[in-house]
Amino acid sequence: MARNTVQMQKGLSLSAFRAAYGAEEQCRAALVQWRFPKGYVCPHCGSQEACTLKARGLMQCNRCLYQASLTAGTIFHATKLSLTVWFEALYWLTQTKNGVSALELSRLLGVSYNTAWKVKHKLMQVMLERNRERKLSGLIEVDDAYLGGERSGGKRGRGAEHKLPFVAAVSQRKGRPMSLHLRPVTAFGKRAIAKWATHSLEAGTTVQSDGLACFAAVEQAGCRHEPTVLGNSRRAVKAGRFKWVNTILGNLKNALRGTYHAFSLKHGARYLAEFEYRFNRRFSLPDMIPRLAFVALRTPPMPYRLLKLAEFGT
C-alpha cells in the first residue's frame, strides 16, 4: 500500500526547532521580520528609521523618538513571558498531531497551569479568527455534529442539553479532502444553516448532505444542495458519499478524547478551531510556526477577562 506522503512527512524536529528559535535574540529577530516584512514604519510619524533600546527591548523612532514594544497591539501584548516560551508553545500546538492540553503544556514549558491555559487559549483564539476569513468552495460534504454529551436524566438525541452543535464541512478535489470547516451553530435549523452557509461557503458550491432538512437552507447562500437519505444503519455510516466527513469527525473525537480529560463547552469553538487550523495546513508542518506567528502579530490583544468568556463563532 502506498504511503500517505502528507501524513508521513517529518515535520519540524524539536532539535531543529531549538536550533532556529532556541534563543531570545533568534525569536525577536524572527518576530521583527514577520511583523515588518517591508521594514519598520513608525506608527506616530511614518519614519522607517529606528533603533532598538537594549535595556528595555523597545523600538525607538530615530526621527520623533516614539517608543513601541515589538509585541504591542498583538496577541503577545504586555506579556511577561520570554519569547522563547511563546515560541515553544507555538511549536507544541502546531507540530503535535492531536494537540496538547494546558496541563501538559505547563509541564513542557515549565510554567503554571494558569499561565499555560492563557497561552494556549490566546493562540487558539488566533487560529479561530484566522479560520473565519476562509470560505469553502467546490464539492462539499457536510454533516451535523456535537461536542459534549448527555448527562444523567437529560434529553437524548438532537436538542440534548450540555451539547455544542457544530457543522462539519469538507471540501474535496479529485476525491481527496482538501479543506475543513468545524463551525458552531446556535441550532440545526434553516435560519442558522443559512447564516452559516453565507459566512462559510462560496456561492456556486455544491453541498452534499444527509436527509436533515435544515441543510436545504444552503440554497439561500447561492449553493447547490444534493441531499441523500441514508438512515441509521452501519452500512449507511460507511457510505462512500460521506466518507471524508465521517472519517474526519472520527479523528476529531479521538483527538479530543485522547488529549483532553475535559474542557468547558463555552470554549468549544476554540478547540474546534485548533483541529481545523492544523488540518488545513497539514501539507507543510514546519511552515505552521511562522504562519501562526505572523497572524498572531496581527491579532488584537486578548486579555484574560475576555479570554474566559464564551466564544461560539457564528
N, C-alpha and C positions, 0 to 999 in steps of 0.2 A: 504493500500500500504506500502510495506517495505521501511524503510528509507535508504537512501544512507549513509552508515557509514563514507565514506571519506568526503562527503560534510557536514555532521553534526558533525564532530569532533570538540572538544572545542578549539583546538589551544592553544596558549600561551596568557594568560590574561595580561593586562597591569600591574596589581599589581604583578603578578608572575614574569614578566619581570624585573620590578624595584627592586624586592627583590633579583634577581640574578645579575643584571647589573646596579643597581642604583648609584653606587659609582665609582669614577675613579679607585680606587685600585682594585675593582672587575673586571672592564673592562680590566685593564692592566694584571691582573693575567690570565684572560681568553685568551688574545692575546699571552702571553708568552707560555701558554700550547699548543695553536693551531699552533703557528709558530715553536716551538721547541718541538714537541711531544716526541722526544728521548733525550731531553736535549740540552742546548745551546752549540753551536760549534762556536768558534771564526773564522770569515771569513779571518783573517790575518795569524794566526799560527795554527789553528785547535784545540786549547786547549778547554776543556769542563768545565773549572772552571772560573766563572765570578761573579761579584758583580754588584749591581745597585747603581748608584750615585743619591741619593735622591734629591739633589739640582736641577739637570738638567734632571733627569729621564733617563739617558743614561746607557747602559750596558757596563761594563769595564772588559776586559780580565785580569785575575789575573797573567798571565804569561808575555804577551807583552804589557799590559796596553792599548791595542787598544780599542777605544770607539765607540759605534754604537748606534743609536736610534732603539728602538723596531720596529718602523714603516718604517725605511729607506729601500728604494728599493721596497716598496709596493704601493698599490693604496692610502694608507694613507700618503705617503711620504711628509715631510715638512708641514704637516697640522698645522694650528694654532688653530683648534677646539679641544675641550676636547674630550676624548674618549667616554664619556657618550653621547655626541651629536651624534657621529658617530654610536654608538650602538642603539640609539633611531631611527636614520634613517634606520638602518638595520631592526629594528622592524616594522616600518610602511611600508617599501617596501615589506616585506615578509608576514606579518600577515593580511594585508587587502586584501579582495577578488579581488577587481578591481584596486588595486594600489592607489597611492596618487600623486597628481600633485605637482609641485615645489612650487606653491603658497600656497597650503595647508600645505606642509611640512615646509615651512618657518614659518608658524603660530604655528605649532606643536612643532618645535624645538626652536623657539624664535630667529631665525637668519634672515638676509636679504634674499630677493628673490634670488639675485645673488649667495649667498652662498649656499642656498638650491638647486638651479639648478645645481651647480657644484657637490655637494654631491650626488644628485640623479643620475646624468649622469655618475659619476665615478662608482657608484655601478651598474648601468645598463651596463656599459662597462665590468665590471667583469662578469656579467651574460652572456653577448654576447660572450666573449672569452671562458667562460666555456662551453656554449652550442655548440660551434664549435667542441669540442672534441668528441661529441657523434654522433653515426650513428643509424639510424633506421633499424630494421630487421623484418622478418616475413611477415604478411599480412598488407599492407599499403593502406589507402585511400588517394588520392591526389586531389587537386583542385587548379585552378588559382584564384588569388585574388589581390586586390589593396588597398593601403592606399591612401587617398585623393580623389578628385573628379573633375568633370568638372567645369571649370569656364565659365562665360558668354561668348558665342560666340566660345567656344572651341570645339574640336572634341569629339564625343561621342564614347563609347564602347572601345574595346581593342585598345591600342595605343594612348588613350587620353592623353593630356598634363596634367601636375601637378598631376601625379599619380605615386606611387611607386609599381611596380609589385612584388608580392612575391608568393612563393609556400607554401601551407598549406598541411602538410602530417601528418597522424595519424596512428600509429601502433596499432594493436588490438591483444587481447588474450582472447579466449573464448567469443568472441562477445562483449568485453568491451574495451574502449580506454585505452591505457597504456602510450604512449609517443607521444609527439608532436614536430614538426618542423615548424617554421614560418620563412622562409629564403628568403630574397630579391634576385631577379634575374635581370639581365640587360633587359631582354625581354622574351616573351614566344615564343622562337624559339628553334629548335632542339639543336643547339650548347650550348645555355645557360642551357637547361634542362639536357643535357648530363653532363655538368660540375657540376651542382647541384647534380645530382644523384651520381656522383663519390665521392663527398665530404660528402654526407648526407646519403647514403644508403649502406648497406652491400650487397655484391654480393649474389645472390640467393634469394633476396627479391621479393615478388610478389606485384606488383603495380597495383591497381585498379584506373582507371581514367575515365573521361567522354570522349567525342569524340574529344577533342582538339588534333590535330595531333602531336604536338611537344612532348607530353608525351611518344610517342613511342621511343624517344631517351634514355629512361632509360635502354633499352636493351644494349646500348653501355657500361653501367656500370655493366653488368652481371646480370641484373634483368629481371624478367618475367613481361610482360605487359599484362593487361587484360582491354581493353577499352570497355566502354558501352556508346552508343549514346543515350542520354536522351531527348534532345530537351530543350525547354524553358518553358514548361507548369508547372503549380503549382504542378501537380502530379509528374512530373519528379524531382522537387526540393525536394519532400518528399520521394523520392525513398530510400528504406531501405539500398541499397548497399552503399550509400554515407551519411548515417545518421550521423555518428560521425563527419566527417569533416565539414558538413554543420552546425551541432549544435555548434561546437567549433568556427567556423567563426562568427556565430551569437553572441555568447558570447563575442568574441573578439571585435566586432564592438560596442556592447552595453557597454562594459567596457571602451573602448576608448572614446566613445561619452559621457558617464556619468562622467568620471574622468577629461578629458582634454577639455577645450574650443577650443584650437587649439595647434598644435605643428608643427615644421618645418619638412618637409618630409626628409630633408637631415639627420635627426637623427632618421628616421623611424625604422631603423634596431634595434636600442636600445629599442624602445617601444615594438616592436615585441618580442625581446629577453626577456624583463621583463615578459610579459604574458607567454611566453614559459617556462621560468625558474620556475615560480610559479606553472604552470600546471604540469610539470614533477616531482615536488617534493611535490605535494599536499597530499601525503599519510601520511606525518608526519609534520605538520606545525611547532611545536616547534623546530624541527631539522634544519629548514631552516636558522635560525640565525647563529649557529656555522658553518654550511656548507658554507654559503655565506662568512662569515668572514674568514674561512680557505682558501678559494680560493682568497679572496681579498688580503690576506697576501702573495700570490704567483703571483699576477698580477703586472706587472711593473707600475711605476708611469705614470699618465696621466695628464700632465699639461694642463691648460685651452686652450692654443693656439692649442693643438691637439684635445682637447675635443670638441671644437666648429666646427671642420671640419666635413665634411660629412662622414658617415660610412655606407656603403651599403652591407657589408658582401661579399658573393660570387657573 
